[in-house]
Amino acid sequence: MPVAHTLEGPLSVDVLGRQDPELAEILLGELARQSTTLQLIAAENFTSPAVLAALGSPLANKYAEGYPGARHHGGCEIVDVAERIAVERAKALFGADHANVQSHSGSSAVLAAYAALLRPGDTVLAMGLPHGGHLTHGSPANFSGRWFDFVGYGVDPESGLIDHEQVRTLARTHRPKAIVCGSISYPRHIDYAAFREVADEVGAYLIADAAHPIGLVAGGAAPSPVPYADVVCATTHKVLRGPRGGMLLCGSELAERVDRAVFPFTQGGAQMHTIAAKAVAFGEAATPAFTAYAHQVVANARVLAQGLAAEGLAVTTGGTDTHLLTVDPAPLGVDGRTARGRLAAAGMVLDTCALPHPDVRGLRLGTAALTTQGMGEAETARIAVLFATALRDESAGRGVREEVRDLTGRFPPYPAQ
Ligand SMILES: *Cc1c(COP(=O)(O)O)cnc(C)c1O
């Protein structure tokens, strides 16, 4: 199948090419990079041409502070409909009473959740950053660590699983105002009921930061945090496959506080092109095709975990329930950073990450993007072999690079029409 070198239509890069060839070349270069290397970054995916069309639309021109029917600007009657559709689709998709689709990113959604429920100086219990917490879960370099008093729970160094006894003990000791569950690298389903129980025991709010698994939730391939958490924060661009952005879900009693926490407290004008693109993505996520996709993502991740384990890598928790896994390449004689470099040279793009054993950097991989390209278990099993080959022997990188080029050529993310 030929790879598209332009995105078709009146909003195509052809227009840019005539006006500004320098920038057009960068857009095409990035398309070529994404199309000829393997995107194993667990947080990435390929949005559909329909989502890209909404993002590149004149809705980008519109100022729309406020909410549908209550804007601070004129001329919002059409974009209001876009936002109402996005909200209704999100509520239906996740079975939530209320959805706010204005958050510019996952981090903005978390900031808004804290703003809705907390005051500066409050104590918050969240997964510690060395164990897989996000920057917004108390990093000193982030607003969260500066404005709140974070206490970190961890994972068991042997099993790699969340230590629920530790969560309970820390909650009883520190009496947090909120407990955050969610991670950038936890490969297993989160036991939301267990977190709810602890939150209830100490009178804390439960915030689920489901940035990673929310797309699996949409496709029925992971448990939903919506029945358990007071507020669910999420991104729309990871497994969910929408535009880069965030959202919040909550019950009707917190709806007004959450909305005010997003606008006017932490954000200004809503990005209506992104909100329209979110609506398109929610529409896609409600289809049987997306349900099949979400289950295939998990099936592929399991095959990848098995394959890497068979090649001798140490797979955290022994496998995965989700789209992501983390591995320690040390048994193959390389550390995480060296491994990332060798894999990049071989055309496999991924991140290093924290591992349950402190001070060891591992690798985090995900299958959301390659599954969107149409790759299945056979291709994923082959990727595990190529992965280990590139790690074991630096000189094998060239051959692996050629096979990656061939594989991605057979599964183009944006096939030419
Ligand atoms: C990705 C992620 C975020 C932040 O998303 P951005 O859009 O990059 O701000 C927040 N929390 C968790 C757990 C994430 O995985």
The ligand as a Gaussian input file, in Angstrom:
#p B3LYP/6-31G(d) Opt

LIG

0 1
 C       -0.169000      11.715000      30.025000
 C       -0.528000      11.904000      31.445000
 C       -0.877000      13.159000      31.967000
 C       -0.681000      14.479000      31.238000
 O       -1.077000      14.635000      29.973000
 P       -0.542000      15.898000      29.118000
 O       -1.570000      16.014000      28.049000
 O        0.820000      15.549000      28.638000
 O       -0.512000      17.080000      30.019000
 C       -1.301000      13.235000      33.271000
 N       -1.377000      12.144000      34.032000
 C       -1.033000      10.922000      33.594000
 C       -1.156000       9.755000      34.511000
 C       -0.600000      10.761000      32.278000
 O       -0.241000       9.557000      31.867000

